[in-house]
Amino acid sequence: MGKAVRRYKGLTAAMAALTITATLSGCGADSAGEVTLKLVAADYGNSNANTSQKYWDELARAYEKKTPGVKIDVTVLSWKDVDREVAEMVDRGEAPDMAQIGAYADHARAGRLYSADTLLSVPTQANFLPMLRQAGEVDRAQYGMPFGASTRMLFFNEKLFQAAGATPPGSWDELQKAAQKLKAKDVKYPYALPLGPEESQAETMMWLLGGGGGYRDTTGTAYQIDSPANVETFGWLKKELVGKGLTGPVAPGELDRQEAFDAFVRGEVGMLNGHPTLMATAEKAGVEVGTVPLPGVAGKSKATLGVADWMMAFKQNGHRKEIGDFLDFVYQDKNVMAFSDRYDLLPVTVSASDAMEADEQHAAMRPFLEELAGSELYPVGDTSWARVSESVKKNIGRAVAPGGEPRAVLEQIARDARSAQASASAR
């Protein structure tokens, strides 16, 4: 997801390359006159039992049954491979008809994609949640179609909180006090702060929002990574959490998100920022999970992080009509809900979101649905974002490390951001 819920179970890179060569050559109509649409999709599963290949195969067979003359050929790859593999396929002149991956902006600005309004029926396009539809736009035209969404809340281990006499926090000071009580009870990670390279751009953004800042300025057009608010945020983190030994035995810059999540599932973490999939996994493991909105410097954070992954359609093979008809089927409520239920994600359409909110079986998802409307997404429509994200992953851990200087680290990332934005504008 831009990388919202990332799992790494899947094909190895070598097998992925072999699979792509075998399945994605010869795009177009076969000898019987049928049209074969090639789709490359990311794997949201964490084992062979729940691989996304099964979801797509079931969906493809259902579509083929009702649509004679069209075949859907799906290749599912792990998140660590899929964006790169699709980019390499495009470079070889072997673009799939559709890709469901993490980023669309580079392909859109290069003129490779169909716009959503040339593919989808009006009811389908209008049914996307407005903030996700807008996030899929480049120069006011939608190219990225949202596919799977999530938000973040502060998770806490209710049993550990009760034993420590801690109260779920509503502000940073309250979070620090709760962490101190957890530490006094020898909780391994009072607050797990994953600023390692796996997904530190997410943890960073949540803290920046809580401090009244963010990656972009209020116009949404320029990066403000070294703003006074952001510098104060990381100064507080370094002094009041990390410096007081409240983040556990692993240095935040060396703690990856999955490692933190695994520790939470083992009952070793008092608090961390999490998404719906983690809640389901932890509860299955017997952890009593409590959730509250992300705390901010003086109360609830101004926003939480929203994450979406993207479907896109390439022009190369010329199957606009067939792609559009298939995607209208993909985004029917029953199919959106089936995917969301299978992987504990939030629906990306208005009607499916309303259905989930009204269903008592999905009561645990309601707080996440409520947070989604006011959440803030990565600037995924800006082709500079990929480079900015990499700079955050590479550098941000040093901002809270012993001897590290938050202002200097944020200034370095800001320089990288300005350079990336200038290069993107020059294309």
Protein Blocks (a to p, Z undefined) as FASTA:
>chain_A
ZZfbdcfbdcdfklmmmmmmmmmgoiajdfkopacdddddddfbfbfklgcklmmmmmmm
mmmmmmghiacddddddfklmmmmmmmmmmnopacfbdcdfbfklmmmnopaccfklmmc
fklmmmpcfklmmmmpgehiafbdcehiadddddddfklmmmnopacdfbfklmmmmmmm
mmmnopablbacdfbfklmmmmmmmmmmmnopajbdfkopaccklgmklmmmmmmmmmmm
mmnopnojbdfklmcfklmmmmmmnopafbdcddfklmmmmmmnopacdddddddfkbcc
fbdcdddddddddfklopmmmmmmmmmmmmpmklmmmmmmmnopacfbfklmmmmmmpmk
lmmmmmmmmmmmmmccdffkbmklmmmmmmmmmmmmmmmgghiafklmmmmmmmmmmmmm
mmmmmZZ
